[in-house]
Amino acid sequence: MKLSTALRGKKLGGVVTVLIVIMLLPFGFSAARFGLARGAEMPDVFLEMPPPEQFNRCVEDTDYMRFRHMDLLKRIREEFIRDGNRGNVSLTKCRDCHTSRERFCTRCHEAASVVLDCFGCHYYPEPDSESQQLGS
Amino acid sequence: MDRREFLKKGGAVLAGTSGALGLPLLTSCGVNTASEDSPLAGRKWGMVIDLSKCQSDCTACLDACRHENNVAFHNDKRWDIHWIRKVNIRNQESEDIEKSVLLLCNHCENPPCAQVCPVQATYKREDGIVVVDHHRCIGCRYCMIACPYNARFFNYKENEEWPNTDFPKRSHGVAESCNFCAHLVDQGRRPACVEACEAIDIRALHFGDLNDPESEVSEIVASAPVKRIRDDWGTEPKVYYLGL
């Protein structure tokens, strides 16, 4: 009697441990990926700058635009569509200065493994055929 | 505090907090999420279609709409999308009378499509235009079922052409309908179909602010015998017909 209870307790403990490990797997996976990504060398992808005579200042500082442009885009998207605030900033205006989508968007997004879905609907053509192979 | 009292008080607190949190969610269903200081507030865009001037063989407005808004046309009625379309209607009692009628999104004051949208992708703007935020649309097609005017279409396939690169296309998997060319209206212009109709000097389509009593549409609505499609449904369409 006592032996069987103890055995059952052990079994239960094992099952719980396995369940906890399964639950934690995704976190471990992303932690490992994060560690790998930190270790990997970041390619020099921040290349596309418009010619100096055209380049005055983007809508925000370069640092902000590099790392936080997605927040800006989401914010103006809400304002633009929901509230009808059609300001001067819009995704399609990026291409006025940044002519190459491959150098301006694709290269860095590929390095950061960010998949985005902007250009299925918004017009920003790829100028040359070589970059088309890289995808969006 | 005994067990019974604890359960009673705890239950009351729980019900109170969940009610306070849940009430805004319940009441916001189908309501426009735009802020109140929106520049659109105060207007109410509407359209008058004069069927006595509209010619049954003319497709200027349909073509202009397709071009302006990149509306997909695959020449296959399973996949074709029509923001504005022409249908022939017949009186069932006297079958000889046939009429060509322009149909488009009626931009209802009480839009059923916006009420059913589970993600609030479809909503009514402050100025009364019913639009779809295609970023939010999940393609559930509730709005297509809810719309009593069959004005909504689903992108089974992406448009292969891109005639107007200033305006986005829609990817496959989202629903769409006429938006009164909101991007043009915000620039102070009028919808592409209205401009096209005026360009060929037929002037069957009129567009303007229904809140402004001096606008063209308000004057027509006030003076002429206008009709709306199925006014009895209570959807309060903002597309009026002359000679329907």
Chai-1 contact restraints between the chains, C-beta under 6 A:
chainA,res_idxA,chainB,res_idxB,connection_type,confidence,min_distance_angstrom,max_distance_angstrom,comment,restraint_id
A,I81,B,D133,contact,1.0,0.0,6.0,A-B,restraint_1
A,R82,B,A34,contact,1.0,0.0,6.0,A-B,restraint_2
A,D83,B,A34,contact,1.0,0.0,6.0,A-B,restraint_3
A,D83,B,S35,contact,1.0,0.0,6.0,A-B,restraint_4
A,D83,B,S38,contact,1.0,0.0,6.0,A-B,restraint_5
A,G84,B,S38,contact,1.0,0.0,6.0,A-B,restraint_6
A,G84,B,P39,contact,1.0,0.0,6.0,A-B,restraint_7
A,G84,B,L40,contact,1.0,0.0,6.0,A-B,restraint_8
A,G84,B,D186,contact,1.0,0.0,6.0,A-B,restraint_9
A,R86,B,D186,contact,1.0,0.0,6.0,A-B,restraint_10
A,G120,B,S171,contact,1.0,0.0,6.0,A-B,restraint_11
A,C121,B,P168,contact,1.0,0.0,6.0,A-B,restraint_12
A,C121,B,K169,contact,1.0,0.0,6.0,A-B,restraint_13
A,C121,B,S171,contact,1.0,0.0,6.0,A-B,restraint_14
A,H122,B,P168,contact,1.0,0.0,6.0,A-B,restraint_15
A,Y123,B,T165,contact,1.0,0.0,6.0,A-B,restraint_16
